[in-house]
Structure formats: C-alpha cells, structure tokens
Amino acid sequence: MTCSVLSCRIYICMPKTRKLKVPRRLQGRGRAAILVEGTKLRGQRRVGRGSARCAVRTAGPSRGAMEWERKLRGRLAARCAPKKSEQELKDEEMELFTKYYMEWKGGKTSGNTSYTNIPRFYYRLPAEDEVLLQKLREESRAVFLQRKSRELLDNEELQNLWFLLDKHQTSPMIGEEAMINYENFLKVGEKAGPKCKQFFTAKIFAKLLHNDPYGRISIMQFFNYVMRKVWLHQTRIGLSLYDVAGQGYLRESDLENYILELIPTLPQLDGLEKSFYSFYVCTAVRKFFFFLDPLRTGKIKIQDILACSFLDDLLELRDEELSKESQETNWFSAPSALRVYGQYLNLDKDHNGMLSKEELSRYGTGTLTNIFLDRVFQECLTYDGEMDYKTYLDFVLALENRKEPAALQYIFKLLDIENKGHLNVFSLNYFFRAIQEQMKIHGQEPVSFQDVKDEIFDMVKPKDPYKISLQDLINSSQGDTVTSILIDLNGFWTYENREVLVASDNDNTADVDDA
C-alpha cells in the first residue's frame, strides 16, 4: 500500500489484514494538520515486499520551507528594526548589487581589483564666485604654456640647424637647390640636439621626397617645414594664453584682446590712430567669426584658427615692404579696414551711427532689390530697425565673398522665405519679380521668369529636380551667379550680357597686344 502526502511519500509494506494507524500526535487535528505535517517528511525507501515491518525514514523541513521561513523572519525583523539612514541604504544597495552581480558572473573574480580605484578624469571648472580657484587655474595654465614654449627651438637653435644641414648637403645640386640624402639626414638629427629629434624621422623624410633620382630631399623645403611647425606651436601657445576658459577655444572678447595687443607688432598698422583701434579690432575679428563660427556659438576653436589662412594674412602685415596690391586684397590691412569703415560712414546720412534700410539700399552700385533688403532687416540683428557696424560687417563679408560656403549660407537663409531648408519655384519667383520691376523702371524689357528658372536649375543640377538645397548650391560652384541673379539687378545684367562682355574683353586684349 502506498500513501502520498503532497510531495513526500510514505511507503508502507505490511500484511493486508493490518490497518494503518494514525500517530497519536496527529489524532484529532484533522486532515489539514496531517497535510502540513506531511510536508516535513522526506524521501522514503520502499522495503522489500512481504516484510512484516514498515520502514519510514523522516527528515527535517525542506529547503524551500526553510527559505520562506527565513524571509518571513527577515520581514518581521525589518518592521521592528530602526529606520536606516540614506547612506546606510545606499551601502546596502551597493552590497546587494555586488553580490548579485558576482553571482551572475559565476562567482569568479579576476583577482584584479584596480577597477575599485578608477582615477579621476573629470574636473569641473571653477564657478564665477570661486576667485581663488580661478586664479590658481590661470597660473597653472600659464606655467604649463611656458614649459611648452621652452621646448620649442629658438632663433639660435634654428640657425645652428641650418648650418648643420648646409654642411651635410649631398651632391650633386639641382640648379641652386641644395639636397640631402637619408644617411646625412640622420647624422644631422644626432648632432642637432634633443629638441630637433621629432623632425628627423623616416616619415617626415618620405613626406618631403619628390621624385629625386638619388633619393634626396630639398634642404630648403625641410627647413621651411621645421620653421612652419615651430611657428604653429608658438602661435598656438600665444593664442592659448588668451583662452580664459582653458577649453581650447576663444570667445569674441578673447580674440579682440589678442588682436589689440598684436597691433603694435605689425609695422603696416603703424599709421592707424589709436582712436580707430576699436573699429579695426572689430573689423578683423568679424572675419574670423563669420567664416569659422557658422552656427554663431560665440566661440572658435584654436585649431580652426591655426588651420585657416586668416592668421597668415594678419601676420603678413609684419612685412614692411608689403606691396600696395597685397594690402588692398588683404582684409586685415589698414587701407582695407579704412575702406570698409569709410563706406559705413558714407551710408550713414543721419550720422546716428546706425544704418536704416533706406541708407543700406545705396550700398555698392545701389542695385540691390527692396525685397532682399527687407529680408536682411527681418533676419539679421537690428536695433529699433537699424543696423549697427558689426551686423554691417557680416553683410559686407557675405556679399564680397559669395563663392564661399559661409557667405552662401548667409544669403541662402535670406532667400529661404518659408524656412524649409530649400528654394522652390515660388521662392525664386518671389525674388526675381523685384528684378523684373527694376528692369521696367530702367526702361528695359523684363526677362521671362520661366527662362531664368530653367537656367538656374540647369546650373545648379540639384538632387531633387523641384527644389534647391544649400548643399546643392555649394556643390554646383555656381552659388555666386545664382544669388547675384536673384538679389542684384547689376548682377543679373552682368550674367545676361556675359557673352557680350567676354567678347569686349577679348577685343581689348587684342588691341593691347597689337600696340
């Protein structure tokens, strides 16, 4: 006979005539008590059939029952225990997390506990009211930059490097240019000193190697390379001294301070009056920010300043013999700055230091359309409907550099009247109608918009045949022509009569040659 009580079984082997007696401790307790008691019995072993005895092997509570009992006791204890502090709760949470995580990982540790001592990698910037920390940061950065400056080659060391290169040149010469092979190149590197070691590598030699039949490089090219690298590092250190935040970028005020202190070192600016310094600095700084800060964040990376040619143009003013033509084409020269500021003063008829829409309409040849000027005053920063000198500089830089992506971005924003990020037929027609009206005023027969629209789409070749994006305009290399057609009557007339103008230029060239 077999009796099963829940998960535990009692195997009883006895003669069929005997009855199973309920133990005295369970008598009168009902079936439920018997069932509960039965859970405490563990695996029984069946005795051989025919035996006169009943073999019953019992054991303590099951593992599951013990676990539940432990949890219940823990709950009851937790209710009676005093409330833990927030820090104790956090510590307990971390302990449990570590325990369960290690169990999930298999309970094995790598033996390397370095992860518990992660070095600090974030240091917050001092707040404005933490004056002492700010001063400490500035002083430590200054010491660091001075140490970096001492690692650069000075004039005496550069002169010594040139003598060593000239002494180890390898014949034959190519014209008047001295050459050096790799073997002598390494010899010079050993004698030049530790500061020059970084320049005497196989990588730099291979970079300067240009089809020489003897496998040599030009001594002059290598020396210019070293000079350029030293200059870049010196300039970066100089700019970093003005980086107040110490984050690798310059704000507008930082760059203004740099250029203001640079003016006395530029001989070409000796003729400027000190009263004009503030206008010159504003003129110079606006070119940096117009082209290098297209998102108008108010700051420029020092790396971007070094990578562009603007700093070269500015430092070109150290040349005391700079030609007049170079000065006229250099935005940072004194004649150029005086020209731009003089135009602004001439446009300001009421002498209030600001330009109204009517005053700006006389800019250049005075043929900008009214619709375009309306968009300028809608989108650009104005003060009581008038434009200040800084906003005027952005306007001038955009119109004088229409082939540059930053200038096209400026004009494209004005042309995109629906703020959809593209120009459709409606936008083109909206601006070209003003050109047609000006043509009527000047007694010219208006050109059909459909013809102009087809020509614009043929020039740009946009990805979408029904709209033109800014990137389409930049990729086409025709952005200056397209924008001139839409905003300037003189620009449209130049485009419309381009064949006549080219023929006239050819005739003039032929006359000069005959003479």
PyMOL commands that set and color helices and strands:
alter all, ss='L'
color gray80, all
select helices_A, chain A and resi 24-26+30-38+63-80+86-104+114-117+131-150+155-167+182-192+194-199+202-207+219-240+252-265+267-269+274-292+302-307+310-318+324-329+334-347+357-360+370-379+389-400+405-415+425-441+449-460+470-476+479-487+489-496+498-514
alter helices_A, ss='H'
color red, helices_A
select strands_A, chain A and resi 2-5+8-11+170-174+177-180+217-218+249-251+299-301+422-423+468-469
alter strands_A, ss='S'
color yellow, strands_A
deselect
rebuild
show_as cartoon
